[in-house]
């Protein structure tokens, strides 16, 4: 019985590790090179305009990718503010930016409405900096976290101008004859509010 032996002059083939490494790396980077890298929370703000489209990166803000070159804010990390109304010494008790926050209506027990300030998007100027916020406006919903009553916490459509938006929050009580009427919040009530930008 004979056995076959490879001639001594045949070279031994060993895998080229460097070639395998670079081949694999190029394969993994192909989607990135083709479609680009989108970062939701980079370390610095950056706005870049390409043709008629704008792509933006904002620190601490979440963006919805609508096209390959444009991102629109869903919410921002900037805390809402109390613009007017409510009771005595109202406050934003706690917040996770505009995504979810609580409003202490203050004391007095007679207030039934208040205005919350929310940021509006302002395009970058010559210095490359703009204002983070809603492009068109905000849609909000609220609920009274402290007092369970017949009252309904309602948030109006936002009004935006001069780089700022406001949303009016009211307490409405259903009437026996139909319809709604303003009803005062209990002193110190805390409202839970959620807002999304459009």
SULGIPE-V271228 format. One record per residue. N is the residue number from 1. RES is the residue in one small letter. OMEGA is omega in whole degrees, -180 to 180 (999 if undefined). Layout:
# SULGIPE-V271228
<<N;RES;OMEGA> <N;RES;OMEGA>>
This chain:
# SULGIPE-V271228
<<1;x;-178> <2;x;177> <3;x;-179> <4;x;176> <5;x;179> <6;x;178> <7;x;-175> <8;x;-177> <9;x;176> <10;x;180> <11;x;175> <12;x;-177> <13;x;176> <14;x;-178> <15;x;177> <16;x;-174> <17;x;180> <18;x;180> <19;x;178> <20;x;-179> <21;x;-178> <22;x;176> <23;x;179> <24;x;-180> <25;x;178> <26;x;179> <27;x;-179> <28;x;-177> <29;x;-178> <30;x;178> <31;x;-180> <32;x;-179> <33;x;-177> <34;x;-172> <35;x;179> <36;x;179> <37;x;179> <38;x;180> <39;x;-180> <40;x;-179> <41;x;177> <42;x;-176> <43;x;-179> <44;x;176> <45;x;178> <46;x;177> <47;x;-179> <48;x;179> <49;x;177> <50;x;-176> <51;x;179> <52;x;-178> <53;x;-180> <54;x;174> <55;x;-174> <56;x;174> <57;x;-178> <58;x;-180> <59;x;175> <60;x;-179> <61;x;-180> <62;x;-177> <63;x;175> <64;x;178> <65;x;-179> <66;x;172> <67;x;-180> <68;x;-175> <69;x;-175> <70;x;177> <71;x;179> <72;x;-178> <73;x;172> <74;x;173> <75;x;-179> <76;x;-176> <77;x;178> <78;x;-179> <79;x;174> <80;x;-180> <81;x;173> <82;x;-178> <83;x;-179> <84;x;176> <85;x;-173> <86;x;-178> <87;x;178> <88;x;179> <89;x;175> <90;x;-179> <91;x;168> <92;x;-172> <93;x;180> <94;x;-179> <95;x;166> <96;x;-173> <97;x;179> <98;x;-177> <99;x;179> <100;x;179> <101;x;179> <102;x;179> <103;x;170> <104;x;-173> <105;x;-180> <106;x;-176> <107;x;178> <108;x;177> <109;x;179> <110;x;-177> <111;x;177> <112;x;-178> <113;x;176> <114;x;-177> <115;x;-180> <116;x;178> <117;x;180> <118;x;-176> <119;x;177> <120;x;180> <121;x;174> <122;x;-176> <123;x;180> <124;x;179> <125;x;-177> <126;x;-180> <127;x;177> <128;x;-178> <129;x;175> <130;x;178> <131;x;180> <132;x;178> <133;x;-179> <134;x;177> <135;x;-177> <136;x;-178> <137;x;-177> <138;x;171> <139;x;-175> <140;x;171> <141;x;-176> <142;x;176> <143;x;178> <144;x;-177> <145;x;-174> <146;x;-173> <147;x;177> <148;x;-179> <149;x;177> <150;x;-178> <151;x;179> <152;x;177> <153;x;-177> <154;x;178> <155;x;-178> <156;x;173> <157;x;-178> <158;x;175> <159;x;-175> <160;x;175> <161;x;177> <162;x;175> <163;x;180> <164;x;178> <165;x;175> <166;x;177> <167;x;179> <168;x;179> <169;x;-179> <170;x;175> <171;x;-176> <172;x;-178> <173;x;177> <174;x;-180> <175;x;-179> <176;x;-179> <177;x;-178> <178;x;180> <179;x;-178> <180;x;176> <181;x;179> <182;x;176> <183;x;-175> <184;x;171> <185;x;172> <186;x;-179> <187;x;178> <188;x;179> <189;x;177> <190;x;179> <191;x;173> <192;x;-175> <193;x;174> <194;x;-179> <195;x;175> <196;x;-177> <197;x;174> <198;x;999>>
